[in-house]
């Protein structure tokens, strides 16, 4: 079978499965998630065996230690996948929810019903546990999904897929509701993102290069985030103790996450009061500092380049800039940021209102760390990613973000006269 024929078959099966899922009850979907968890537990030895193949292949290809670590499926991570399935089962089911019901002058009753998107294609790299995250969220939200993981996790993803489909079959739901592409041929991605007759939306998860390629080439709507170049602005009316704690948490809690602070903006009026202490604490944590000329004159930092202001480091490095006022901070964030998550630390209420209104990001924090930009912290449960788009979903994309709404009209023999 040619690759094109194979991908068409995958698409046809996914479309058929998505229509069957519209009839699935919350109980059926939850039972399927629990059955998947049981299947993963039973498959634990095989998951490790298949993962060992990926790890060995990765070592032979010279993958960096950090990538190999992301790729590994140890007992703790398998436990995490199993627990993740149970957590998604515990979340409220958004499908079928009816809201905004009103009576119109004609006598009809009008409202909105939450419905699945249909078929979701998800393209991702490295971490095989994303297979479970994606499968569970798509199933609970009533969507069929086509998953294309990275070639470096091929054997792990295929083993996980078998456990997932075993769980679906155990409760009578279509196994084709979750399909993992069984080829490492890169052309499969090109076909997946150009099949609007079978796929309703694409979600890319990975590096900036992957996401830009998908966004440029797709003929299917894309829910994406390009990167997480997040900022904290310390205002001249900030509580400096709060500013210190928030900045340290935003940067050093975890380096390789998209909600970590990558640039720190400090009002020049209070820079002397906080920046030396903050810089010392960051350096003690092993963070490399680069900054503007004023920053370098105040602390021991290397000069920042223009590229630094645009960069998502995903590591122990931070760029620092002193600004005249909040307006300059907002202008900097909107120019260089990635519209992900940005924070202000200030005790001035009027400034917080202006910052929230004018910063063009999917999450804006006031006196809180950017680390809170996360589905579980927002009460959304597990997430498929954090979208920097404005349509259709923005911010952490959980169950609600994987659904849409349609209008429903209730009548009792009503007809229109004019």
C-alpha positions in Angstrom: 0.0 0.0 0.0 1.3 3.4 -0.9 1.8 6.0 1.8 -1.0 8.2 0.4 -3.4 5.2 0.4 -2.4 4.4 3.9 -3.0 7.9 5.1 -6.4 8.1 3.3 -7.4 4.9 5.1 -6.3 6.3 8.4 -8.4 9.4 7.7 -11.5 7.5 6.7 -11.3 5.3 9.8 -10.9 8.4 12.0 -13.8 10.2 10.4 -16.0 7.1 10.9 -14.9 6.7 14.5 -15.6 10.4 15.3 -19.2 9.9 14.2 -19.5 6.9 16.5 -18.1 8.9 19.4 -20.8 11.5 19.1 -23.1 8.8 20.6 -20.7 7.8 23.4 -21.9 8.6 26.9 -19.7 10.1 29.6 -19.7 6.8 31.4 -18.5 4.9 28.3 -15.6 7.4 27.8 -14.6 7.3 31.4 -14.7 3.5 31.4 -12.5 3.5 28.3 -10.0 5.7 30.1 -9.9 3.3 33.1 -9.5 0.4 30.7 -6.6 2.1 29.0 -5.0 2.6 32.4 -5.4 -1.1 33.2 -4.0 -2.0 29.7 -0.9 0.2 30.3 -0.3 -1.5 33.6 -0.5 -4.9 32.0 1.8 -3.8 29.2 4.4 -2.2 31.5 7.1 -4.8 30.7 6.5 -4.5 27.0 6.5 -0.7 27.2 9.9 -0.8 28.8 11.2 -3.3 26.2 10.0 -1.2 23.2 11.3 2.0 24.9 14.7 0.4 25.3 14.8 0.0 21.5 14.2 3.8 21.1 16.8 4.7 23.7 19.4 2.5 22.1 18.6 3.9 18.7 18.8 7.4 20.1 22.2 6.8 21.6 23.5 5.5 18.3 22.2 8.6 16.5 23.9 10.8 19.1 20.9 12.3 20.7 21.7 14.7 23.5 21.3 13.5 27.1 18.4 15.9 27.7 16.5 14.4 24.7 17.2 10.9 25.8 15.9 11.8 29.3 12.6 13.1 27.7 12.4 9.9 25.7 12.8 7.4 28.6 9.8 5.5 29.9 10.7 4.5 33.5 8.3 3.2 36.1 7.6 6.6 37.5 6.6 7.9 34.0 4.4 5.0 33.3 2.8 5.5 36.7 2.3 9.2 35.6 0.6 8.1 32.4 -1.8 5.8 34.3 -2.6 8.5 36.8 -3.1 11.0 34.0 -5.8 8.8 32.4 -7.6 8.5 35.8 -7.4 12.3 36.2 -8.9 13.0 32.8 -11.7 10.5 33.7 -12.4 12.6 36.8 -12.9 15.8 34.8 -16.3 17.1 33.9 -17.4 16.1 30.4 -18.0 19.3 28.4 -19.8 17.5 25.5 -23.5 18.1 25.3 -23.5 21.0 27.7 -26.3 23.5 26.8 -25.9 27.2 27.8 -27.3 30.6 27.0 -30.9 29.4 26.6 -33.2 32.3 25.8 -36.7 32.8 24.4 -37.0 34.8 21.2 -40.0 37.0 20.4 -41.1 34.4 17.9 -41.5 31.9 20.7 -38.6 29.7 19.8 -36.0 28.9 22.4 -32.4 29.5 21.4 -29.2 28.2 23.0 -25.7 26.7 22.4 -24.6 23.1 22.7 -20.9 22.2 23.2 -19.8 19.6 20.7 -16.5 17.9 19.7 -14.4 19.3 16.9 -14.4 15.9 15.1 -11.0 14.6 14.1 -7.8 16.1 15.6 -4.4 15.4 14.1 -1.6 15.8 16.7 2.1 16.0 15.6 4.7 15.9 18.4 8.3 15.1 19.2 10.3 13.1 21.8 8.2 12.4 24.9 6.1 9.3 24.3 3.8 10.1 27.3 2.3 12.8 25.0 0.6 9.9 23.2 -1.4 9.2 26.4 -2.1 12.9 27.1 -3.4 13.5 23.6 -5.4 10.3 23.4 -7.1 10.8 26.7 -8.1 14.4 26.2 -9.3 13.8 22.7 -11.4 10.8 23.8 -13.0 12.6 26.8 -13.9 15.6 24.5 -15.5 13.2 22.0 -12.9 13.6 19.3 -11.2 10.9 17.2 -7.5 11.6 16.9 -4.6 10.7 14.6 -1.2 10.9 16.3 2.1 11.3 14.7 4.9 11.1 17.2 8.6 11.6 16.6 10.6 8.9 14.9 12.9 8.8 18.0 9.9 7.4 20.0 8.5 5.1 17.3 8.5 1.8 19.2 7.3 3.3 22.4 4.4 5.1 20.7 3.3 1.9 18.9 3.3 0.0 22.2 1.3 2.7 23.9 -1.1 2.8 21.0 -1.8 -0.9 21.3 -2.7 -0.4 25.0 -5.0 2.5 24.2 -6.8 0.6 21.5 -7.1 -2.4 23.8 -8.9 -0.1 26.3 -11.2 1.2 23.7 -12.2 -2.2 22.5 -12.8 -3.4 26.1 -15.7 -1.0 26.4 -17.1 -1.3 22.9 -15.8 2.0 21.6 -14.1 2.1 18.1 -10.4 1.3 18.2 -9.9 3.7 15.4 -10.8 6.6 17.7 -7.1 6.7 18.5 -4.6 5.9 15.7 -0.9 6.3 15.8 0.8 6.6 12.4 2.9 3.5 11.9 5.6 4.9 9.7 8.5 7.3 10.3 8.2 8.6 6.7 8.2 12.4 7.1 5.9 12.6 4.1 3.1 11.3 6.3 3.0 14.6 8.1 2.6 16.5 4.8 -0.3 14.3 4.0 -1.9 14.5 7.4 -2.0 18.4 7.4 -3.5 18.5 3.9 -6.5 16.2 4.4 -9.4 18.6 5.3 -11.9 16.0 4.2 -10.8 13.8 7.1 -9.1 16.1 9.7 -10.8 19.1 11.3 -7.8 20.6 13.2 -4.1 20.0 13.6 -2.2 20.5 16.9 1.6 20.6 16.6 3.7 20.1 19.7 7.4 20.5 19.3 10.2 22.9 18.3 9.6 26.2 16.6 10.8 24.8 13.3 8.2 22.1 13.3 5.4 24.4 14.3 6.3 27.0 11.7 6.4 24.3 9.0 3.0 23.0 10.0 1.5 26.4 10.1 2.8 27.4 6.7 1.9 24.2 4.9 -1.4 23.0 6.5 -4.7 23.1 4.7 -6.4 22.3 8.0 -6.9 24.8 10.8 -3.9 24.8 13.3 -4.0 25.3 17.1 -0.4 26.2 17.9 2.1 28.0 20.1 5.4 29.0 18.5 7.4 29.5 21.7 7.2 30.7 25.3 9.3 33.9 25.4 7.7 35.0 28.7 8.5 38.3 30.6 8.2 39.6 34.2 8.1 43.4 34.5 9.1 44.8 38.0 7.4 48.2 38.3 8.8 51.1 40.3 5.7 50.7 42.6 6.3 47.0 43.2 6.6 45.2 46.5 10.3 44.2 46.1 10.0 41.1 48.2 7.1 39.9 46.0 9.1 40.8 42.9 12.1 38.8 44.1 10.1 35.7 44.9 8.1 35.9 41.7 11.1 36.4 39.5 13.0 33.5 41.0 10.1 31.2 40.7 9.3 32.2 37.2 12.9 31.5 36.1 14.3 28.7 38.2 11.3 26.5 39.1 11.9 24.6 35.8 14.0 25.8 32.9 12.8 23.7 30.0 9.1 24.7 30.1 7.2 27.1 27.9 5.9 29.2 30.9 9.4 30.0 32.3 10.5 33.6 32.3 13.1 34.3 29.6 13.3 38.1 29.9 13.2 40.3 33.0 12.2 44.0 32.7 13.0 46.3 35.6 12.0 49.9 36.1 15.2 51.9 36.2 14.0 53.8 39.3 14.2 50.7 41.5 16.8 48.6 39.7 19.5 49.4 42.2 17.2 48.2 45.0 16.5 44.8 43.7 18.6 43.8 40.7 21.9 43.1 42.5 20.3 40.8 45.0 18.2 39.1 42.3 21.3 38.7 40.1 23.3 37.1 42.9 20.5 34.6 43.6 20.1 33.7 40.0 23.9 33.2 39.5 23.9 31.0 42.6 21.3 28.8 40.8 23.6 28.7 37.7 21.7 31.1 35.5 23.7 32.9 32.9 22.8 36.6 32.7 22.8 38.9 29.6 21.5 42.4 29.6 21.3 45.9 28.2 24.1 48.4 28.7 22.5 49.8 31.9 22.1 46.3 33.3 25.7 45.4 32.6 26.8 48.6 34.4 24.8 47.6 37.5 25.5 43.8 37.7 27.9 41.3 36.3 26.2 40.4 33.0 27.2 39.9 29.4 25.9 42.3 26.8 22.6 41.1 25.2 22.2 40.9 21.5 19.0 41.8 19.6 18.4 38.1 19.1 18.4 37.6 22.9 15.2 39.6 23.3 13.4 37.2 20.9 14.9 34.0 22.3 13.1 31.3 24.3 16.2 29.8 26.1 14.5 26.8 27.7 17.6 26.7 29.9 19.4 28.5 32.7 19.9 31.8 30.8 18.0 35.1 31.3 18.0 38.4 29.4 17.5 41.6 31.5 16.5 45.1 30.4 16.0 48.3 32.4 13.0 50.4 31.2 11.9 53.9 31.8 8.3 53.0 32.7 5.5 50.6 32.2 4.7 51.8 28.7 8.2 50.9 27.5 7.9 47.5 29.2 4.6 46.8 27.4 6.0 47.9 24.1 9.0 45.6 24.6 6.8 42.7 25.5 4.5 43.2 22.5 7.4 43.5 20.1 9.7 40.7 21.3 7.4 38.4 23.2 5.7 35.3 21.9 2.2 36.2 23.2 2.4 33.4 25.7 2.5 34.5 29.3 3.7 37.8 30.8 3.6 39.3 34.3 3.7 42.6 36.1 4.7 43.2 39.7 3.2 46.4 41.1 1.0 47.7 43.9 -0.6 50.3 41.6 -4.1 49.2 40.7 -4.4 51.5 37.6 -1.2 50.1 36.2 -2.4 46.5 36.6 -5.5 47.4 34.6 -3.5 49.0 31.8 -1.0 46.1 31.7 -3.8 43.5 31.5 -5.6 45.5 28.7 -2.5 46.3 26.6 -0.2 43.3 26.8 -1.2 41.0 23.9 -0.6 37.6 25.4 -2.7 34.5 26.1 -2.1 34.8 29.8 -1.4 38.0 31.7 -0.4 37.8 35.4 -0.5 40.4 38.1 1.8 39.9 41.1 2.1 36.2 40.2 4.6 33.9 38.5 4.3 33.0 34.9 4.7 29.4 36.1 0.9 29.4 36.7 0.2 29.3 32.9 -0.7 25.7 33.0 -4.0 23.8 32.5 -4.1 22.1 35.9 -3.3 25.4 37.7 -6.2 27.1 35.8 -8.6 24.3 36.8 -8.7 23.0 33.2 -7.1 19.7 34.0 -4.7 18.1 31.6 -3.8 20.2 28.5 -2.8 19.4 24.9 -0.7 22.6 24.8 -0.8 26.3 25.3 -2.1 28.2 22.3 -0.9 31.7 21.4 -3.5 31.9 18.7 -6.5 34.1 19.0 -8.9 31.7 17.3 -10.2 29.1 18.1 -8.5 28.5 21.5 -6.1 30.7 23.4 -4.1 29.8 26.5 -4.0 26.3 28.0 -6.0 24.0 25.7 -7.8 21.4 27.7 -11.1 19.7 27.2 -13.1 22.9 26.5 -10.5 23.9 23.9 -11.0 20.7 22.0 -14.7 21.4 21.6 -16.8 24.0 19.8 -20.4 25.2 20.1 -23.4 25.0 17.8 -26.7 26.8 18.0 -29.7 24.8 18.9 -33.3 25.9 18.3 -36.2 24.4 20.3 -39.8 24.9 19.0 -43.2 23.3 19.3 -44.5 23.5 15.7 -43.2 27.0 15.3 -43.1 28.4 11.7 -41.8 31.7 10.5 -44.3 34.2 9.1 -42.1 36.8 7.4 
